[in-house]
Amino acid sequence: MAPGTLVSVLGCGVLLQGVAGIGKSELALGLVDRGHRLVADDAPEFSVMSSGVVMGSAQKGFSGFIEVRGIGVLNLARIYSAAVTQASVQLDLILKMEYVDCVGHDRILGRYGVEKICGQEVSWRSLPVSAGRNLPLLVETLVRIQQLSDQGYEAGEDLLAKLNATMRQGAA
C-alpha cells in the first residue's frame, strides 16, 4: 500500500500524494466530476505484474468510497453511478501535491523524477497547490505532459534550447 488517492485520468493511473488535508480526495472528486474515474481513496494496494507493470486497486470492499474533509464519507457509485469507479489501473504517474510556498519550484522545468513503488520505477511530478488553482485541469495537463515526456519531449528543455540558440546567434 502507498498513501494517497488513485485515479484514472485520460486512461492513465495517477496517484495523488500529499500531506493530510492538502485536498487529495477533493481533487479526486473534481476529476470524477470531469469524467475521470476513482480507483482507490487513502490506501490503494499495488502489485507488480510479470511484465513489470505496477497495478493499483482499492482494498477489497472499499471501491467507490471516498472521504472528503468536512463533508464525510461518500459512495461515488451511489452518488454518480458505478461508471465513475474503476477496479484497477496501471500506475503511470505520481503527483506530489505541495503547497506553493513550501517548495522551490523551477518555473521552466517544474519538479519531477522517479520513485520506486513495489521495486519498480514510476515517474512523479510536483503539483503546486494554492487557493484558486484549477487543480483538475492541472492534473489533466500534467498527465498529457508526462505522456509527451514518455515519448522523449520536455517543453521546458525545448524552450531553454531555443533561448540558448537565440542567445548564441545574437552573440555571433
N, C-alpha and C positions, 0 to 999 in steps of 0.2 A: 504494500500500500504506500501511496505517497499523498501527502496532504494537498488539498486543492479541489477544484471542481473541473470535471472533464466534460467537454462539449464537442460536438461535431459541427464544424464551421466550413462551409463550402466543400464538404466531403473530407476534411482533414480533422484529425483528432487533436484537440488543443487542451492542454492542462493549464488552468488558471491558478497561479500560486501567489501568495502574498500574506502579510500579517493578518491576524484576526481583525475583522471589522473594516478591511480595506474595500470590500464590495464584490468579492468573487461571485457569490450567489446572486446578488442583484445584477451583476453583469451577465451571468448565465441566463437569468430571466429575460433581460433585454435582448439577448441573442435569440432565445426561443421566440420571443415576440417578433423578431425579424425573419423567422422561418428556419432557424437552425435547431439542433437537437441537443437535449440534455442526455448525457450518458451516466454521470455519477456526481453527486454533491458530497463534499467533505473528505471522503477517503476512498477514492477509486482503487480498485485492485488491478495490478498489472501482471502480465505473464509474457514470456518470450516464446514465439513460435519457432519451429525448426528452421525457418528461413532467417531468423534473427530479428524479425519484426516484433516490436513491443505492442501488445494489445491491452486495452484498458476496458474495464467494465465496472458496474456497480456491485457492491456486496449483495449476495443473494437476498432477495426480498425487499431491497431498498431502491429499486429502479423507479424513477419518476418523482421521488421525494426530494425536496429542496427546502432549506431553511433560510428565510430572508429576515435579517435582523430587523426587529421592530414590528414585523408582520406575523412571523411564526412559520410553522411547517406547512408547506404546500404540496399537494399531489398534482403535478402538472398534467398527468394523463387524465385526471378528472376535470381540471380547470380548462384545459385546451382540448386535447384528445391524445390517445396513445401514440399518434403520429409524431408528437414532439419529443418522444423519448427514443433512445436507441440502445440496444442491449450491449453492444461493444463497438469499439473503434480502434483503428491503428493509431498509436500516439505519434504524431508528426512534429509537434511544436509545443514547447513550454513557454507560457507568457508569464514573466515575473512582474506582478503588479507592484509598483514602487511609488511612493509619494514623490512628486516632482522636487520638492525642496529637500529631500533626504539623500538624493543621489546625483552625482555629477553626470550629466548626460551630454554626449557628443552630438551636437546639433546636425552634423553632416552624416556621421556613420551610425548613430544610435549605439545601443549596447546590446551585444549578442555573443553567443558562444555555444558550447555544447555541455551537456550534463549527462551523467550516467543514470539510467533507470534500468533496474534488473540487469546491470552489467552492459547494457547497450547504450551507445551514444545517441542522444536526442538533442536537436537544436533548441536553443532558447533565445528569446528576445525580451528586452525590457519593455514594459507597458507603463509609461509615466501616468500617474493618476493625480488629478486635481479637480476641483469643483468646476462644473460647466463643460467638461470634455464629453464628447460623444463616444464613449468607450466601445459600444457595439460596432460602430463604424470603424474605429481604430483597430479593433480585433480583426475585422474582415480585411482591412488593409494590410495588417501585419501578416495574415495568412497568405495573402497574394504576394507580399514582399518575400516571404520565406519560399514560396513556390518558385519565384524568379531566382532566388539565391540557390536553390537546389539545382537550377539549370545553369548556374555559374555567373549570374548577373547581380551586381550590387550597385544601386543607383548612386550611393554616396561615393564609392570608389570611382565610378564613371565620371561624376561631376568633378572630383578632385583631379582626375587625369586631364579632363578638358581645361580646367583652370590652370594647371601646370603647363600644359601645351600652349595656352594663350600667353602666359607669362614668359615662356621661353621665346615665343615669336616676337613679343614686344621688346625683349632684351636684345634681340639679334639686330 
